Amino acid sequence: MILDLIQVDKNFRGQGIGRKLWEKAVEEARLNGARELYISACPSEETIHFYKAMGAEVTDNPILSIANDEPDDLQLVYSLM
């Protein structure tokens, strides 16, 4: 399953909104039988920090069509197992 976008306006960050959105994405993925979430994240420090804090890890096996479309993005995965 591909997680397309999670974004919280900077005026509302630090309130747990991103974590709640993440938890909802994880819940929906599990309900739909996904085994992992694939994330193509912009390379900003706060974005990468967020996904790593949620438990995502940089993948050494990216989906090439996505990675080629966004060569500056960092490719991560989050296991649902």
DODREN-43125 format. One record per atom (N, C-alpha, C, O): x, y, z; residue number from 1; chain; residue in three letters. Coordinates in steps of 0.02 Angstrom, whole numbers. Example, Ala and Ser with C-alpha at 12.3 -4.5 7.8 and 13.67 -1.06 7.14 Angstrom:
// DODREN-43125
c1:660 c2:-284 c3:390 nr:1 kette:A rest:ALA
c1:615 c2:-225 c3:390 nr:1 kette:A rest:ALA
c1:660 c2:-165 c3:390 nr:1 kette:A rest:ALA
c1:712 c2:-166 c3:423 nr:1 kette:A rest:ALA
c1:642 c2:-112 c3:354 nr:2 kette:A rest:SER
c1:684 c2:-53 c3:357 nr:2 kette:A rest:SER
c1:645 c2:2 c3:394 nr:2 kette:A rest:SER
c1:670 c2:57 c3:402 nr:2 kette:A rest:SER
//
This chain:
// DODREN-43125
c1:43 c2:-59 c3:0 nr:1 kette:A rest:MET
c1:0 c2:0 c3:0 nr:1 kette:A rest:MET
c1:45 c2:61 c3:0 nr:1 kette:A rest:MET
c1:96 c2:62 c3:34 nr:1 kette:A rest:MET
c1:27 c2:111 c3:-37 nr:2 kette:A rest:ILE
c1:67 c2:172 c3:-42 nr:2 kette:A rest:ILE
c1:34 c2:227 c3:0 nr:2 kette:A rest:ILE
c1:-25 c2:242 c3:-9 nr:2 kette:A rest:ILE
c1:72 c2:257 c3:44 nr:3 kette:A rest:LEU
c1:50 c2:314 c3:83 nr:3 kette:A rest:LEU
c1:66 c2:376 c3:41 nr:3 kette:A rest:LEU
c1:125 c2:393 c3:32 nr:3 kette:A rest:LEU
c1:16 c2:409 c3:16 nr:4 kette:A rest:ASP
c1:26 c2:463 c3:-32 nr:4 kette:A rest:ASP
c1:49 c2:528 c3:2 nr:4 kette:A rest:ASP
c1:97 c2:559 c3:-22 nr:4 kette:A rest:ASP
c1:17 c2:548 c3:56 nr:5 kette:A rest:LEU
c1:34 c2:613 c3:84 nr:5 kette:A rest:LEU
c1:8 c2:620 c3:155 nr:5 kette:A rest:LEU
c1:-50 c2:603 c3:170 nr:5 kette:A rest:LEU
c1:50 c2:643 c3:199 nr:6 kette:A rest:ILE
c1:30 c2:667 c3:265 nr:6 kette:A rest:ILE
c1:62 c2:736 c3:272 nr:6 kette:A rest:ILE
c1:122 c2:744 c3:265 nr:6 kette:A rest:ILE
c1:21 c2:785 c3:287 nr:7 kette:A rest:GLN
c1:48 c2:852 c3:295 nr:7 kette:A rest:GLN
c1:8 c2:889 c3:348 nr:7 kette:A rest:GLN
c1:-54 c2:888 c3:347 nr:7 kette:A rest:GLN
c1:44 c2:922 c3:392 nr:8 kette:A rest:VAL
c1:12 c2:963 c3:444 nr:8 kette:A rest:VAL
c1:41 c2:1033 c3:436 nr:8 kette:A rest:VAL
c1:101 c2:1042 c3:435 nr:8 kette:A rest:VAL
c1:-3 c2:1082 c3:432 nr:9 kette:A rest:ASP
c1:18 c2:1152 c3:428 nr:9 kette:A rest:ASP
c1:65 c2:1168 c3:486 nr:9 kette:A rest:ASP
c1:54 c2:1145 c3:542 nr:9 kette:A rest:ASP
c1:117 c2:1206 c3:472 nr:10 kette:A rest:LYS
c1:167 c2:1220 c3:523 nr:10 kette:A rest:LYS
c1:138 c2:1254 c3:585 nr:10 kette:A rest:LYS
c1:166 c2:1247 c3:640 nr:10 kette:A rest:LYS
c1:83 c2:1289 c3:578 nr:11 kette:A rest:ASN
c1:50 c2:1322 c3:635 nr:11 kette:A rest:ASN
c1:18 c2:1272 c3:683 nr:11 kette:A rest:ASN
c1:1 c2:1289 c3:740 nr:11 kette:A rest:ASN
c1:9 c2:1209 c3:660 nr:12 kette:A rest:PHE
c1:-25 c2:1159 c3:701 nr:12 kette:A rest:PHE
c1:20 c2:1100 c3:719 nr:12 kette:A rest:PHE
c1:-3 c2:1052 c3:749 nr:12 kette:A rest:PHE
c1:84 c2:1105 c3:702 nr:13 kette:A rest:ARG
c1:131 c2:1050 c3:718 nr:13 kette:A rest:ARG
c1:145 c2:1049 c3:793 nr:13 kette:A rest:ARG
c1:139 c2:1099 c3:828 nr:13 kette:A rest:ARG
c1:166 c2:991 c3:815 nr:14 kette:A rest:GLY
c1:182 c2:982 c3:886 nr:14 kette:A rest:GLY
c1:122 c2:968 c3:930 nr:14 kette:A rest:GLY
c1:128 c2:968 c3:991 nr:14 kette:A rest:GLY
c1:64 c2:956 c3:900 nr:15 kette:A rest:GLN
c1:3 c2:943 c3:938 nr:15 kette:A rest:GLN
c1:-20 c2:871 c3:932 nr:15 kette:A rest:GLN
c1:-74 c2:854 c3:957 nr:15 kette:A rest:GLN
c1:20 c2:829 c3:898 nr:16 kette:A rest:GLY
c1:1 c2:759 c3:890 nr:16 kette:A rest:GLY
c1:-44 c2:745 c3:831 nr:16 kette:A rest:GLY
c1:-66 c2:688 c3:822 nr:16 kette:A rest:GLY
c1:-57 c2:795 c3:790 nr:17 kette:A rest:ILE
c1:-101 c2:786 c3:732 nr:17 kette:A rest:ILE
c1:-68 c2:738 c3:682 nr:17 kette:A rest:ILE
c1:-101 c2:694 c3:655 nr:17 kette:A rest:ILE
c1:-4 c2:748 c3:668 nr:18 kette:A rest:GLY
c1:32 c2:704 c3:621 nr:18 kette:A rest:GLY
c1:31 c2:633 c3:644 nr:18 kette:A rest:GLY
c1:20 c2:587 c3:604 nr:18 kette:A rest:GLY
c1:43 c2:622 c3:708 nr:19 kette:A rest:ARG
c1:41 c2:554 c3:736 nr:19 kette:A rest:ARG
c1:-28 c2:523 c3:728 nr:19 kette:A rest:ARG
c1:-33 c2:464 c3:711 nr:19 kette:A rest:ARG
c1:-81 c2:561 c3:740 nr:20 kette:A rest:LYS
c1:-149 c2:535 c3:731 nr:20 kette:A rest:LYS
c1:-163 c2:517 c3:658 nr:20 kette:A rest:LYS
c1:-193 c2:466 c3:644 nr:20 kette:A rest:LYS
c1:-140 c2:560 c3:612 nr:21 kette:A rest:LEU
c1:-148 c2:544 c3:541 nr:21 kette:A rest:LEU
c1:-110 c2:481 c3:523 nr:21 kette:A rest:LEU
c1:-136 c2:438 c3:487 nr:21 kette:A rest:LEU
c1:-49 c2:475 c3:549 nr:22 kette:A rest:TRP
c1:-8 c2:415 c3:537 nr:22 kette:A rest:TRP
c1:-43 c2:353 c3:563 nr:22 kette:A rest:TRP
c1:-48 c2:303 c3:528 nr:22 kette:A rest:TRP
c1:-68 c2:356 c3:625 nr:23 kette:A rest:GLU
c1:-102 c2:299 c3:654 nr:23 kette:A rest:GLU
c1:-163 c2:279 c3:614 nr:23 kette:A rest:GLU
c1:-177 c2:219 c3:607 nr:23 kette:A rest:GLU
c1:-199 c2:327 c3:587 nr:24 kette:A rest:LYS
c1:-257 c2:313 c3:545 nr:24 kette:A rest:LYS
c1:-235 c2:280 c3:480 nr:24 kette:A rest:LYS
c1:-268 c2:233 c3:456 nr:24 kette:A rest:LYS
c1:-181 c2:303 c3:451 nr:25 kette:A rest:ALA
c1:-155 c2:273 c3:389 nr:25 kette:A rest:ALA
c1:-135 c2:201 c3:402 nr:25 kette:A rest:ALA
c1:-149 c2:156 c3:362 nr:25 kette:A rest:ALA
c1:-101 c2:188 c3:458 nr:26 kette:A rest:VAL
c1:-80 c2:121 c3:476 nr:26 kette:A rest:VAL
c1:-142 c2:76 c3:486 nr:26 kette:A rest:VAL
c1:-143 c2:19 c3:462 nr:26 kette:A rest:VAL
c1:-191 c2:102 c3:521 nr:27 kette:A rest:GLU
c1:-253 c2:64 c3:533 nr:27 kette:A rest:GLU
c1:-287 c2:45 c3:467 nr:27 kette:A rest:GLU
c1:-306 c2:-12 c3:457 nr:27 kette:A rest:GLU
c1:-294 c2:93 c3:422 nr:28 kette:A rest:GLU
c1:-326 c2:81 c3:358 nr:28 kette:A rest:GLU
c1:-286 c2:30 c3:316 nr:28 kette:A rest:GLU
c1:-315 c2:-13 c3:284 nr:28 kette:A rest:GLU
c1:-221 c2:37 c3:318 nr:29 kette:A rest:ALA
c1:-178 c2:-10 c3:281 nr:29 kette:A rest:ALA
c1:-188 c2:-81 c3:307 nr:29 kette:A rest:ALA
c1:-195 c2:-128 c3:268 nr:29 kette:A rest:ALA
c1:-188 c2:-89 c3:372 nr:30 kette:A rest:ARG
c1:-198 c2:-155 c3:402 nr:30 kette:A rest:ARG
c1:-267 c2:-183 c3:383 nr:30 kette:A rest:ARG
c1:-273 c2:-242 c3:365 nr:30 kette:A rest:ARG
c1:-318 c2:-142 c3:387 nr:31 kette:A rest:LEU
c1:-386 c2:-164 c3:369 nr:31 kette:A rest:LEU
c1:-390 c2:-186 c3:297 nr:31 kette:A rest:LEU
c1:-431 c2:-229 c3:279 nr:31 kette:A rest:LEU
c1:-349 c2:-157 c3:254 nr:32 kette:A rest:ASN
c1:-349 c2:-175 c3:183 nr:32 kette:A rest:ASN
c1:-298 c2:-229 c3:166 nr:32 kette:A rest:ASN
c1:-286 c2:-242 c3:107 nr:32 kette:A rest:ASN
c1:-268 c2:-259 c3:216 nr:33 kette:A rest:GLY
c1:-223 c2:-315 c3:205 nr:33 kette:A rest:GLY
c1:-152 c2:-298 c3:185 nr:33 kette:A rest:GLY
c1:-115 c2:-342 c3:163 nr:33 kette:A rest:GLY
c1:-133 c2:-236 c3:192 nr:34 kette:A rest:ALA
c1:-65 c2:-216 c3:173 nr:34 kette:A rest:ALA
c1:-15 c2:-246 c3:223 nr:34 kette:A rest:ALA
c1:-30 c2:-256 c3:282 nr:34 kette:A rest:ALA
c1:44 c2:-261 c3:198 nr:35 kette:A rest:ARG
c1:98 c2:-288 c3:240 nr:35 kette:A rest:ARG
c1:148 c2:-234 c3:259 nr:35 kette:A rest:ARG
c1:185 c2:-240 c3:308 nr:35 kette:A rest:ARG
c1:150 c2:-181 c3:219 nr:36 kette:A rest:GLU
c1:195 c2:-125 c3:234 nr:36 kette:A rest:GLU
c1:170 c2:-63 c3:199 nr:36 kette:A rest:GLU
c1:133 c2:-66 c3:149 nr:36 kette:A rest:GLU
c1:191 c2:-5 c3:225 nr:37 kette:A rest:LEU
c1:178 c2:59 c3:193 nr:37 kette:A rest:LEU
c1:242 c2:80 c3:158 nr:37 kette:A rest:LEU
c1:297 c2:74 c3:186 nr:37 kette:A rest:LEU
c1:236 c2:105 c3:98 nr:38 kette:A rest:TYR
c1:293 c2:131 c3:61 nr:38 kette:A rest:TYR
c1:287 c2:207 c3:60 nr:38 kette:A rest:TYR
c1:234 c2:233 c3:43 nr:38 kette:A rest:TYR
c1:341 c2:241 c3:77 nr:39 kette:A rest:ILE
c1:339 c2:314 c3:84 nr:39 kette:A rest:ILE
c1:394 c2:345 c3:41 nr:39 kette:A rest:ILE
c1:452 c2:328 c3:49 nr:39 kette:A rest:ILE
c1:375 c2:389 c3:-3 nr:40 kette:A rest:SER
c1:423 c2:429 c3:-41 nr:40 kette:A rest:SER
c1:420 c2:499 c3:-12 nr:40 kette:A rest:SER
c1:374 c2:538 c3:-27 nr:40 kette:A rest:SER
c1:469 c2:515 c3:31 nr:41 kette:A rest:ALA
c1:465 c2:576 c3:71 nr:41 kette:A rest:ALA
c1:513 c2:629 c3:47 nr:41 kette:A rest:ALA
c1:570 c2:615 c3:28 nr:41 kette:A rest:ALA
c1:489 c2:692 c3:48 nr:42 kette:A rest:CYS
c1:534 c2:747 c3:32 nr:42 kette:A rest:CYS
c1:591 c2:746 c3:82 nr:42 kette:A rest:CYS
c1:582 c2:726 c3:139 nr:42 kette:A rest:CYS
c1:650 c2:766 c3:61 nr:43 kette:A rest:PRO
c1:709 c2:757 c3:103 nr:43 kette:A rest:PRO
c1:720 c2:810 c3:158 nr:43 kette:A rest:PRO
c1:777 c2:820 c3:179 nr:43 kette:A rest:PRO
c1:668 c2:843 c3:180 nr:44 kette:A rest:SER
c1:677 c2:892 c3:234 nr:44 kette:A rest:SER
c1:689 c2:855 c3:299 nr:44 kette:A rest:SER
c1:663 c2:800 c3:310 nr:44 kette:A rest:SER
c1:729 c2:885 c3:343 nr:45 kette:A rest:GLU
c1:747 c2:853 c3:406 nr:45 kette:A rest:GLU
c1:685 c2:836 c3:448 nr:45 kette:A rest:GLU
c1:681 c2:781 c3:476 nr:45 kette:A rest:GLU
c1:638 c2:883 c3:452 nr:46 kette:A rest:GLU
c1:580 c2:869 c3:495 nr:46 kette:A rest:GLU
c1:536 c2:814 c3:466 nr:46 kette:A rest:GLU
c1:506 c2:776 c3:504 nr:46 kette:A rest:GLU
c1:531 c2:809 c3:400 nr:47 kette:A rest:THR
c1:492 c2:756 c3:370 nr:47 kette:A rest:THR
c1:523 c2:688 c3:384 nr:47 kette:A rest:THR
c1:490 c2:641 c3:405 nr:47 kette:A rest:THR
c1:588 c2:683 c3:372 nr:48 kette:A rest:ILE
c1:623 c2:620 c3:383 nr:48 kette:A rest:ILE
c1:621 c2:602 c3:457 nr:48 kette:A rest:ILE
c1:610 c2:544 c3:475 nr:48 kette:A rest:ILE
c1:631 c2:651 c3:501 nr:49 kette:A rest:HIS
c1:627 c2:639 c3:573 nr:49 kette:A rest:HIS
c1:558 c2:611 c3:592 nr:49 kette:A rest:HIS
c1:554 c2:564 c3:631 nr:49 kette:A rest:HIS
c1:505 c2:640 c3:564 nr:50 kette:A rest:PHE
c1:438 c2:617 c3:580 nr:50 kette:A rest:PHE
c1:429 c2:543 c3:561 nr:50 kette:A rest:PHE
c1:409 c2:503 c3:603 nr:50 kette:A rest:PHE
c1:445 c2:526 c3:499 nr:51 kette:A rest:TYR
c1:434 c2:457 c3:477 nr:51 kette:A rest:TYR
c1:478 c2:408 c3:517 nr:51 kette:A rest:TYR
c1:455 c2:353 c3:533 nr:51 kette:A rest:TYR
c1:539 c2:427 c3:531 nr:52 kette:A rest:LYS
c1:582 c2:382 c3:571 nr:52 kette:A rest:LYS
c1:555 c2:376 c3:642 nr:52 kette:A rest:LYS
c1:558 c2:322 c3:671 nr:52 kette:A rest:LYS
c1:529 c2:430 c3:670 nr:53 kette:A rest:ALA
c1:499 c2:427 c3:737 nr:53 kette:A rest:ALA
c1:438 c2:382 c3:738 nr:53 kette:A rest:ALA
c1:421 c2:353 c3:790 nr:53 kette:A rest:ALA
c1:404 c2:377 c3:681 nr:54 kette:A rest:MET
c1:346 c2:333 c3:677 nr:54 kette:A rest:MET
c1:366 c2:260 c3:667 nr:54 kette:A rest:MET
c1:324 c2:215 c3:671 nr:54 kette:A rest:MET
c1:430 c2:249 c3:653 nr:55 kette:A rest:GLY
c1:455 c2:180 c3:645 nr:55 kette:A rest:GLY
c1:473 c2:161 c3:574 nr:55 kette:A rest:GLY
c1:492 c2:103 c3:562 nr:55 kette:A rest:GLY
c1:467 c2:207 c3:527 nr:56 kette:A rest:ALA
c1:485 c2:192 c3:458 nr:56 kette:A rest:ALA
c1:561 c2:190 c3:451 nr:56 kette:A rest:ALA
c1:597 c2:223 c3:489 nr:56 kette:A rest:ALA
c1:584 c2:150 c3:404 nr:57 kette:A rest:GLU
c1:655 c2:144 c3:391 nr:57 kette:A rest:GLU
c1:670 c2:155 c3:317 nr:57 kette:A rest:GLU
c1:628 c2:140 c3:274 nr:57 kette:A rest:GLU
c1:728 c2:182 c3:303 nr:58 kette:A rest:VAL
c1:749 c2:191 c3:234 nr:58 kette:A rest:VAL
c1:753 c2:122 c3:201 nr:58 kette:A rest:VAL
c1:782 c2:76 c3:230 nr:58 kette:A rest:VAL
c1:725 c2:116 c3:142 nr:59 kette:A rest:THR
c1:726 c2:52 c3:107 nr:59 kette:A rest:THR
c1:786 c2:46 c3:62 nr:59 kette:A rest:THR
c1:808 c2:94 c3:31 nr:59 kette:A rest:THR
c1:812 c2:-15 c3:58 nr:60 kette:A rest:ASP
c1:866 c2:-28 c3:10 nr:60 kette:A rest:ASP
c1:837 c2:-62 c3:-52 nr:60 kette:A rest:ASP
c1:875 c2:-85 c3:-95 nr:60 kette:A rest:ASP
c1:771 c2:-65 c3:-56 nr:61 kette:A rest:ASN
c1:737 c2:-95 c3:-112 nr:61 kette:A rest:ASN
c1:679 c2:-50 c3:-135 nr:61 kette:A rest:ASN
c1:621 c2:-68 c3:-128 nr:61 kette:A rest:ASN
c1:695 c2:10 c3:-161 nr:62 kette:A rest:PRO
c1:642 c2:58 c3:-179 nr:62 kette:A rest:PRO
c1:601 c2:35 c3:-239 nr:62 kette:A rest:PRO
c1:624 c2:-5 c3:-280 nr:62 kette:A rest:PRO
c1:540 c2:60 c3:-243 nr:63 kette:A rest:ILE
c1:499 c2:50 c3:-303 nr:63 kette:A rest:ILE
c1:527 c2:98 c3:-355 nr:63 kette:A rest:ILE
c1:519 c2:159 c3:-350 nr:63 kette:A rest:ILE
c1:560 c2:70 c3:-406 nr:64 kette:A rest:LEU
c1:598 c2:111 c3:-453 nr:64 kette:A rest:LEU
c1:556 c2:163 c3:-489 nr:64 kette:A rest:LEU
c1:579 c2:219 c3:-500 nr:64 kette:A rest:LEU
c1:494 c2:146 c3:-507 nr:65 kette:A rest:SER
c1:453 c2:195 c3:-543 nr:65 kette:A rest:SER
c1:439 c2:256 c3:-500 nr:65 kette:A rest:SER
c1:435 c2:312 c3:-526 nr:65 kette:A rest:SER
c1:431 c2:247 c3:-435 nr:66 kette:A rest:ILE
c1:419 c2:303 c3:-390 nr:66 kette:A rest:ILE
c1:484 c2:340 c3:-377 nr:66 kette:A rest:ILE
c1:486 c2:402 c3:-381 nr:66 kette:A rest:ILE
c1:537 c2:304 c3:-363 nr:67 kette:A rest:ALA
c1:602 c2:334 c3:-349 nr:67 kette:A rest:ALA
c1:627 c2:374 c3:-409 nr:67 kette:A rest:ALA
c1:658 c2:427 c3:-400 nr:67 kette:A rest:ALA
c1:615 c2:349 c3:-469 nr:68 kette:A rest:ASN
c1:637 c2:385 c3:-529 nr:68 kette:A rest:ASN
c1:596 c2:448 c3:-541 nr:68 kette:A rest:ASN
c1:623 c2:498 c3:-566 nr:68 kette:A rest:ASN
c1:532 c2:447 c3:-523 nr:69 kette:A rest:ASP
c1:490 c2:506 c3:-531 nr:69 kette:A rest:ASP
c1:508 c2:561 c3:-481 nr:69 kette:A rest:ASP
c1:500 c2:621 c3:-495 nr:69 kette:A rest:ASP
c1:534 c2:542 c3:-423 nr:70 kette:A rest:GLU
c1:551 c2:589 c3:-370 nr:70 kette:A rest:GLU
c1:622 c2:574 c3:-346 nr:70 kette:A rest:GLU
c1:631 c2:550 c3:-290 nr:70 kette:A rest:GLU
c1:673 c2:588 c3:-387 nr:71 kette:A rest:PRO
c1:742 c2:568 c3:-371 nr:71 kette:A rest:PRO
c1:770 c2:600 c3:-308 nr:71 kette:A rest:PRO
c1:818 c2:574 c3:-280 nr:71 kette:A rest:PRO
c1:743 c2:656 c3:-286 nr:72 kette:A rest:ASP
c1:768 c2:688 c3:-225 nr:72 kette:A rest:ASP
c1:736 c2:662 c3:-162 nr:72 kette:A rest:ASP
c1:760 c2:673 c3:-106 nr:72 kette:A rest:ASP
c1:680 c2:626 c3:-170 nr:73 kette:A rest:ASP
c1:644 c2:600 c3:-111 nr:73 kette:A rest:ASP
c1:683 c2:542 c3:-79 nr:73 kette:A rest:ASP
c1:722 c2:508 c3:-112 nr:73 kette:A rest:ASP
c1:670 c2:532 c3:-15 nr:74 kette:A rest:LEU
c1:697 c2:476 c3:21 nr:74 kette:A rest:LEU
c1:644 c2:422 c3:22 nr:74 kette:A rest:LEU
c1:586 c2:436 c3:38 nr:74 kette:A rest:LEU
c1:662 c2:361 c3:5 nr:75 kette:A rest:GLN
c1:616 c2:305 c3:2 nr:75 kette:A rest:GLN
c1:619 c2:266 c3:67 nr:75 kette:A rest:GLN
c1:672 c2:241 c3:86 nr:75 kette:A rest:GLN
c1:561 c2:260 c3:100 nr:76 kette:A rest:LEU
c1:557 c2:226 c3:164 nr:76 kette:A rest:LEU
c1:503 c2:174 c3:163 nr:76 kette:A rest:LEU
c1:458 c2:175 c3:120 nr:76 kette:A rest:LEU
c1:506 c2:127 c3:210 nr:77 kette:A rest:VAL
c1:452 c2:78 c3:219 nr:77 kette:A rest:VAL
c1:436 c2:72 c3:293 nr:77 kette:A rest:VAL
c1:479 c2:85 c3:336 nr:77 kette:A rest:VAL
c1:375 c2:53 c3:306 nr:78 kette:A rest:TYR
c1:352 c2:41 c3:374 nr:78 kette:A rest:TYR
c1:317 c2:-26 c3:374 nr:78 kette:A rest:TYR
c1:267 c2:-35 c3:340 nr:78 kette:A rest:TYR
c1:344 c2:-73 c3:412 nr:79 kette:A rest:SER
c1:316 c2:-140 c3:413 nr:79 kette:A rest:SER
c1:253 c2:-142 c3:457 nr:79 kette:A rest:SER
c1:252 c2:-114 c3:512 nr:79 kette:A rest:SER
c1:202 c2:-175 c3:432 nr:80 kette:A rest:LEU
c1:140 c2:-183 c3:469 nr:80 kette:A rest:LEU
c1:137 c2:-252 c3:501 nr:80 kette:A rest:LEU
c1:87 c2:-270 c3:532 nr:80 kette:A rest:LEU
c1:190 c2:-291 c3:495 nr:81 kette:A rest:MET
c1:192 c2:-359 c3:521 nr:81 kette:A rest:MET
c1:216 c2:-360 c3:592 nr:81 kette:A rest:MET
c1:221 c2:-414 c3:622 nr:81 kette:A rest:MET
//
